[in-house]
């Protein structure tokens, strides 16, 4: 059930009946005294028609009150402020959705999601955490809504640094155990590269060998990539990220398409030479001085660029994968890059008009000091170390609450709580802002955190256990009678609205805010509406509400990639 869509439809139909036109702009009410939803569009509609907004609001209410469908949905409407309409939903209308089934979309799309994409020259570090966690949540939501999702892990597995790495690997006798610590390996080879002229020269030759398809070089490169990728897969598995080897479509996969990209740009009349390089000049990319900034697609030495590969990828996604929509979860610092390649792809016909191309940027991860998140020594934080620390801290927390806990149980809880906290604290912030990584905040049992929601879930399960009912035997529906019951039911019913919003806009924090508010409404309900001591019908009704809240919390957290436990 999509409450917002239903209300929008009805109110806009009422506008039309009144000879008016415009959007209803339905929003969840910000305070209980404003009802459950507000229609905020009346003012603009009235203004355009030269009418008094409060009069128009009253006319809309009068029209809708006579409509049987609408009357079944809504129990009260009133004009508020300068011309808002406050809407209160009928208990019988929100009751059927207590089963919290996810409605699949009527128009399923093929959505390509480009996320994670670490550079395989190094080990995965905190810089890849946000794209990986946020991308995976949106993938889960899209799939739950019935879309066909094609994950594309556009890993950085090609480029000049591999010449250096392979030469260093060769010098160390091709001992692949050296790659167990990729970070050290990278640092050591870079140092060698900077200090040793002969090494530099051999590295350059290795790049040429690799690029010209030399079998030996390719085999060594493949070995390197496989090991590096298995580091990443360990992290994915540990974090419950749904990426696998099947989703890897790295930069190197497009090598054979790059010459064709240049040809196609040329045939489209888009290619121009500048200082020996092949470039595309598009009017919309002017700098402050009014000069057009070119998109370089081939350097004067014949080398291709990151942009060229991305153009090949767009073409692949449009033509081979037949995508309707492509989402890129990539750092905000690459915004200009994506604007440019999207524009070039459109101009060259790689991306048809109907294909939606969306860069969904995110900000930088900062430490508590407001500076980019680093180790105490100022080094890059490896993801594996960060996740170890999360589990360690969560274990300490659990032990504090429950000193006698059995070790297996402790390890399990530490993982669920620790990793859940890391994910949730990222997902719950608006992704476009920079985000401050703060252990104490994310592991707190108060406020908008994973432990709070996990605890809320386990508390509901304990209520159900204490009630000694089989949850499966409870009726599917419960029509609220008391106001805290009704407010909880209304919110459970809004579950599908929020999923739709996450799918449309790619902001997981909407879902987090929803779950937090849901848990808060449950708490109010639980305080004001005793469950266990009440009479039969009331007790059943309230148990159904509790059970449904638990289902919504569990499903919602699952879509965020976070687990729950029955007991905490
Ligand atoms: N490997 C790149 C980086 O770490 C991200 C790739 C994003 N995807 C893309 N199609 N460009 O910056």
Boltz pocket constraint, residues with backbone or C-beta under 6 A from the ligand:
constraints:
  - pocket:
      binder: B
      contacts: [[A, 114], [A, 116], [A, 117], [A, 118], [A, 119], [A, 154], [A, 155], [A, 156], [A, 310], [A, 313], [A, 328], [A, 329], [A, 330]]
      max_distance: 6.0
